[in-house]
Amino acid sequence: MPRSAVRLSGIELEERRARDRERLKQAVEQLLSSDGWQQWVRARACNGLARYSVSNLCLIVLAKPEASFVAGFRAWLQLGYCVRKGEHAIRIFAPMTIKDRDAVTGEDSGEKRVLFRVVSVFDQTQVAPVEGAKQAPLEPPCEPLTGDSHADLLAPVQELAASLGYTVSFEQTPEGVGGWCDRNTKRIVVAETLPANGQLRTLIHETAHALGVDYERYSREQAEVIVDTVVFCPALA
């Protein structure tokens, strides 16, 4: 009988769940170390990993720290690639919506529940192009964040700051100071001498402070790590 068709006993199921919980615990604990946090931030900024939840991303990094683009077996086939024989899967959790049934009658109650099951995914280092198939590009289009290439993003971030009750101004600042966030006056200042992309980085940084990453809730070191993480992978904001 195929392994997937084997029905596990209640004890076996609980043992497997316990192993999965322990694996997730170990994965999350990585964030408590400097190296683990840097690995997670790098992975979070990758185009092929950004769609995964925090817990699943931790599991991916635990299994394969160098991962950059992860997908399931069938998804890779649709992208024009096939998982190489002998590769070990990365195990993550996938949501599964089921109908809730009455405990007595077994009839559909009309309610739905979300459960999670373990599924297998693979990194791009574990796949090879399918001969004759068109391969989808795996790397996102990108360009260095220098000069004024991303000036159009300043306005949306200013709108976000305004929605938090903050005003944003571009002013002359002391040498070496790119800007600051004053939570008392609800004001964000950005150095007017910076190029547009430098202003964007500073504005994202200070807006992250405005979102609640302050020196009262966190130490200065902790707060700066968090907001710099937001700047590095802005999808977190």
N, C-alpha and C positions, 0 to 999 in steps of 0.2 A: 504494500500500500504506500502511495506517495507520502512523504513527510507532511505535506500541507494538509493531507486528508486525515491524519491521525488526530483523534479526539483526546485531549489531555484530561486527566482527572482533576478534581477540585484542588487537591494538594499540589499537583504539578503546575497548575495555572497560577496558584498563589506563589509558588517558588519562582516561577518565571517573572511574575510581577515584582517580586522582591528584588530579583537581579536587575530588572529594568530600573527600579527606583534607586538602587545603589549606583548604577551606572550614571544616571542623571545627577545624583548627588555629587559624584566624583567630578562630573563635567562642570557643574556650576561652581564647585569649590576652586576650580582653576582661576576664576575671576579674582580670587583673593591674592593671587601672586602677580607681580609686575609682568613677568613673561606671559602668564596666562591671559592677563588683560590685554596686552599688546597683540597676542594672537587673535583674541576675540574681536578686537577693533579692526584689525586687518581683514579678517573674514567678513565682518559686518559691512565693510566698505566695498566688498567684491560684488560685481553685478550679478553673478550667478548664485549668490548666497543671501542677498539682502531680503529676499522674500520669505525666508524662514524665520520662525519664532525665536525668541531669545533662548529658550530651552533646547530647541532642536539645533540651533547654531552652536550651542555649547557641546552638544553630543557630536556634531560634525567635527569640531575642532579637536575634541578629545580623541576621536578615532583617527583623524587625518589632519594634523595641524596645518599642512600646506594646501589644503583644499581651497579651490577658487570658483568652481562651477559644479554644482551637484544636481543630479536628476535621477529619476527612477529608470529601470531597465527599458520600459516601453517608451518613455519620454526621450531617451537617448536615440532610439531607433527613429523616432519622428524627426530628430535633429540631424539624422544622417550618420549616426555613430552606433557602434555596438560594444557592449561591455566585453572586455577580453576574458577568455576562459581562465579560471583560476583566481580571479580577483575577489577579494573579500568585501562584502557589502558594509556600508555604514548604516547602522540601525537608528532610525528616528521614529517619532510618534506622528501619526496622521489622524485628524479628526474623522469620526464616522457618525453620521446622524442616523438614529434608528427610531422607529415608532414605539411609543410606550404602550404597553398592553395591560389590561386589567389583570390583577394578580389572581382573581377568582375565575372569571369567564374566559380570559385570554383574548378578549376582543380589543380592537384598536381603541384607545382612549381619546385619540385626537391630539395627544401631546407628543412631543418629540424630545429625545435626549441626545446629547453629544457624548460619545465615548471615544477613546483613543486606542488605536492599535499600532503595533510596531510594523514598520515597512522598511524595505531596503532601498537605499539610494547609492549612487556611485559618483566619484569625482571625475573630472575630465582627464586626469592622469591615468584613469583605469579603462579608458575606452579607445577604440580605433575607428577610423573612417570606414564606412560601409562602401565597398567597391561598387561603383556605378550610381551611387546616391549622391545628391547634392548636400554638402555639409553646411549647416547653419553657422554663421559666425558666433563665436563664444565670447569674444572680447568686446566690451562696449566701446563706442566711439569716444575718444577723450582727447583733451588738449591740455597743455600746462596751464595752471591757474596763475598766469602772470599778466601784467599790463592791464588792459581794460576789456578783455574778451568776455567777461561775465558781468559787465556793468548793468545789463538789463535785469539782473536778479536783485539789485539793491532795493528797488521799489517794493517787491513782494515781502522782503524781510522787514522793511520799514513798516509796512502794513501790519505785519505780525506784531511788531513792537507796539504799534499804536493800539492794536486790539487788546494789549495787556495794560493799556493806560499810560504808556511811555511816549515821550517825545524824543525824536532823534535829530541831532544837529551835527553839522560838519564844521569843525572849528580848528583854529590853531591850538596845538597842544604842546606841552613841554617836549623837548628833544628825547626821542626814544620811547615816547608814550603814544601808543596807537589809539587809545580811547579808554573809556570807563563807563560803568553803569552805576548811577546814583539811585538806590532804591528809595531813599527818603523823598527826593524831589521827583521821582519817576522820570528820570532823564538819562538818555544815552548819548554820549559824546564820542564822535569818531574824528580822527585826525584828517583835516582837509588836504594835507600834503601827500597822503598816501594815494597810489594809483587805485583805480576802481576796484580791482580784485583784492587789494590789501584792505580797502574799506569794507568789502564784502566779508572777508574773513573776520575782521574786527567786529563788524555788526552782528554776525552770527554768534560770535563768542560772547558779546555783551548781552545779546537777547537771551542766550541760554542762562546767564546770570539772572536776567529779569524773570525768567520762567520759574525761579525758585532755588537755583543753585547758588546760594549765598554763603557767606562766611559765618553765619550764625548756626545754620543747620549742619554745615560741614566745616572741617578745618580748611584753611586756605589751600593747602596742598591737594586735599581731596576735591575741592570745588574746581580748581584749575585743571585737574586731570579730567573731570567730567565734562567741563565746557570745551576743552581742547579735543576731547573725543567727539563731541557734537560737531565741531568744525571739520574734523577729519572725515566723518561720515554723516553728513547733514540729514540723512534719512531718519536719524534717531530723534531729531528735533521735533 
